[in-house]
Amino acid sequence: MRLFLAINIPHVVRLEIVAASAALRDVAPELGWVAEDRLHLTLRFLGEVDEARVSEIAAAVSGVAGRHRELAMEIGGIGAFPNFRRARVVWMGVTHEARLELLHHDVELACESLGFEVEGRAFRPHLTLARVKTPPTEDRLRALSRAGKKIGLRTNVIVRSVDLMSSELSRSGPTYRTVASAALRRN
């Protein structure tokens, strides 16, 4: 199974994000835009994992979630990795939140204890809006950057769980399914 750990975004917020980012899709329709039902924040990509390990992973994540309280996460701002001049991914940001950083850190430690390699890059929480398949022209990228600066959406989401997700790849894009959900403690 292809697995990852995520914070899923409520449907109503995903709709807000899609509506707010419509101008970006108009500027660069050729990008690989993520469908509304696939918008999420990835905490940790696990990759191909034997199905027999699902219960072990779910138990470890449940242990981590039980040590953390629900938290508010602010979503807003548009950016690109590595930047708009060489964009490979267009994203909506998540404001720095110490409790989210700590949750990610503890998820990373739990994954390491299960034998997953530690990710070497810094955690930069975001929601992927689009993937760049073929590099657009410089003019198109500048227009995308300008359109991104005009998007004023700022919204808060209460993080209530960490979800173990499976991803099945197909020609029409991935299909995500929640395999297990680990609730954070209520405040």
Secondary structure as UniProt FT lines:
FT   STRAND          2..8
FT   HELIX           11..20
FT   HELIX           22..27
FT   TURN            29..30
FT   STRAND          32..33
FT   HELIX           36..38
FT   STRAND          40..48
FT   HELIX           51..53
FT   HELIX           54..65
FT   TURN            66..67
FT   STRAND          71..81
FT   HELIX           84..86
FT   STRAND          89..94
FT   HELIX           98..113
FT   TURN            114..115
FT   STRAND          126..131
FT   HELIX           138..149
FT   STRAND          154..159
FT   STRAND          161..168
FT   TURN            171..172
FT   STRAND          175..183
//
